[in-house]
């Protein structure tokens, strides 16, 4: 494994944009968490829609 170039850290940090001074990864972690929360919300909405469709289908079959 080859060592990273000396300027790689500076180049990566420059592309990240504004970050919290306490932890430069904080912005990245917040975005990753937001993506996961959004995906979970979409998944729950999909599950609720599927369950509602199944309940409606069963209600029509018995009526």
Phi, psi and omega per residue, in radians:
X1 nan 2.243 -3.117
X2 -1.493 2.521 3.095
X3 -1.195 2.627 3.126
X4 -1.255 2.578 3.083
X5 -1.059 2.652 -3.085
X6 -1.095 -0.494 -3.090
X7 -1.570 -0.045 -3.075
X8 -1.080 -0.780 -3.130
X9 -1.025 -0.801 -3.133
X10 -1.127 -0.683 -3.136
X11 -1.157 -0.758 -3.141
X12 -1.147 -0.804 -3.121
X13 -1.128 -0.567 3.125
X14 -1.191 -0.567 -3.137
X15 -1.390 -0.288 -3.087
X16 -1.254 -0.442 -3.094
X17 1.481 -2.964 -3.088
X18 -1.110 2.346 -3.135
X19 -2.291 2.893 3.031
X20 -1.204 2.323 -3.091
X21 -1.139 -0.476 -3.117
X22 -1.228 -0.670 -3.102
X23 -2.566 1.928 -3.088
X24 -1.126 -0.279 3.139
X25 -1.564 -0.065 -3.045
X26 -1.052 -0.749 3.108
X27 -1.088 -0.709 3.111
X28 -1.128 -0.741 -3.140
X29 -1.138 -0.676 3.134
X30 -1.144 -0.709 3.118
X31 -1.174 -0.694 3.115
X32 -1.124 -0.720 3.105
X33 -1.128 -0.714 3.122
X34 -1.091 -0.694 3.096
X35 -1.101 -0.755 -3.130
X36 -1.158 -0.717 3.122
X37 -1.130 -0.722 3.110
X38 -1.113 -0.773 3.123
X39 -1.099 -0.697 3.108
X40 -1.134 -0.706 3.106
X41 -1.110 -0.749 3.104
X42 -1.126 -0.714 3.110
X43 -1.095 -0.747 3.112
X44 -1.153 -0.681 3.099
X45 -1.127 -0.707 3.097
X46 -1.109 -0.775 3.111
X47 -1.086 -0.750 3.120
X48 -1.098 -0.715 3.121
X49 -1.143 -0.724 3.105
X50 -1.117 -0.766 3.124
X51 -1.133 -0.686 3.103
X52 -1.131 -0.702 3.096
X53 -1.112 -0.734 3.100
X54 -1.140 -0.724 3.125
X55 -1.117 -0.706 3.135
X56 -1.166 -0.696 3.131
X57 -1.108 -0.749 3.125
X58 -1.182 -0.632 3.132
X59 -1.159 -0.667 3.110
X60 -1.207 -0.620 -3.109
X61 -1.190 -0.592 -3.114
X62 -1.526 -0.267 -3.090
X63 -1.432 nan nan
